[in-house]
Amino acid sequence: MKKMKKIGSLLLALFLGLSAFAACDNKPANSSTSESSGGATSEEHVHDFGTEWKNNSVAHWKICACGQRAEYAKHSGTAKDCNSKRKCDTCGREYGSVVGHTYDEYKDGDNGKAYYCDCGASVKINELTDFTVEVEEGREPVILQLSDPQIMYNTPSEMESKCFRYIRETVEETNPDLILVTGDLTYGRFDTADGDVFTAYVNFMESLETPWAPVFGNHDNECPKGVDWQCEQLENAENCLFEQGEVTGNGNYTVGVTQGEKLLRVFYMMDSNGCGAPSDASLGKVKTSNGFGNDQVDWFCESIDKVHSISPETKISFAYHIQQAYFLRAFKKYEQYSGVLESGSTSSLARPLNLEKPDVAQEGDFGYLGRVMKGAWDENTSVFIEMKKRGVDSIFVGHEHCNSASIVLDGVRFQYGQKSSTYDRYNFIYENGNIDGDYNCPADAKPLIGGTAFELSQTDGSIINPYIYLCNGQSYVKAK
């Protein structure tokens, strides 16, 4: 035991002795020897930081061999051009991201009318989006949302009576500059092996001679002809604004509405997926679960950031088929609404929300909710948060045929488009004003079919005067 204590004492003494010296191999630049009460000597350590800079991606410093740092500071410097990173004036390290261009207002220059950077780079207004709809100055641009035509295979006369005549009337009465079609253009599984139904729909929409921008719904991709073929038909149609895109799903692209020298608004047309697999899963990109893929989110974030770096006042909208879970939060601002998120089969609401009843609608809201939200996604709201960060003020969806409400919450409009055909389930109204939804309209009721229209302010691109147009002489449904 005594031997162990002695060894422990020696080790402690050795440790204390070593700690009295500097933990560095540098010979002190200045030292002194003094006699202690025990006759021991010690040397005063003086740091030698040298001339070499150490650095990381954020800062630089000098360091002594003992580990002590000095002259720590964050990098500061400039880039040689817009395509370079900044270079620290002190340590010489490049840091941060490529600085990119800083564009001035839209003006004349060597490349004509464009946004110009001091370095001479330029971007024309129609280069900020995949497609551009230019509207003459002096009036508000008109946008029309059609939803869920959902054509099935039958005779041309039935396609006309169940769908085409309604869309034709709606377009003639609203006279839009741009038509958004928010999914389920056809009911793909009921198409022919040659895609005759899809072809008929595309040909009809082309006959309207109005720019139209469609997104895929959960039933479009079921076409036996395959998704790639469907995308090709849309891309080749003269008036159709559509691009298959490189990220998850089919049909992720942008449409800008311009007027004069302003990019008023950009519509992010996106595939919310959730489709049944086509007969040959290799025919196109198919994601069977609802919601955006991570690459879709990265894509719209990068795209919006670029648009706003050049045109910060441009408004942002999204259009896709299946609603996010945030729609439920928006609609529950009404105590009368009993909607819930539900997966699986359809069901009507026990207490539907009819915003046309007296003293029900709040300012800016209109429409009808008669069905639960089936297949909602983004329940943790992470995708919506990224959208909101980038200034989204409106989201247009379809999917729930018996919902046509348009409701504003915290500066964002959450809108179901009005059903645009009597294929599958739809709403109808009785003489006493009651509304119901089913697959067939009773003899004592009239179908509620049409589209949802709105204008864009020519001053700042904001949404104004939204309303539902209903065919067959039904009354307009307008925001309060």
Beta strands, then each sheet from edge to edge (+ up, - down):
strand 1: 54-55
strand 2: 59-63
strand 3: 69-74
strand 4: 77-78
strand 5: 86-88
strand 6: 94-95
strand 7: 103-107
strand 8: 114-117
strand 9: 122-123
strand 10: 131-134
strand 11: 142-146
strand 12: 178-182
strand 13: 212-215
strand 14: 253-259
strand 15: 262-269
strand 16: 315-319
strand 17: 341-342
strand 18: 348-354
strand 19: 368-371
strand 20: 373-374
strand 21: 392-397
strand 22: 406-409
strand 23: 412-416
strand 24: 426-430
strand 25: 435-438
strand 26: 445-447
strand 27: 450-456
strand 28: 463-470
strand 29: 477-478
sheet 1: 1+ 2- 3+
sheet 2: 4+ 5- 6+
sheet 3: 7+ 8- 9+
sheet 4: 10+ 14+ 15- 16- 21- 23- 22+
sheet 5: 13+ 12+ 11+ 27- 28+ 29-
sheet 6: 17+ 20+
sheet 7: 18+ 19-
sheet 8: 25+ 24- 26+
end
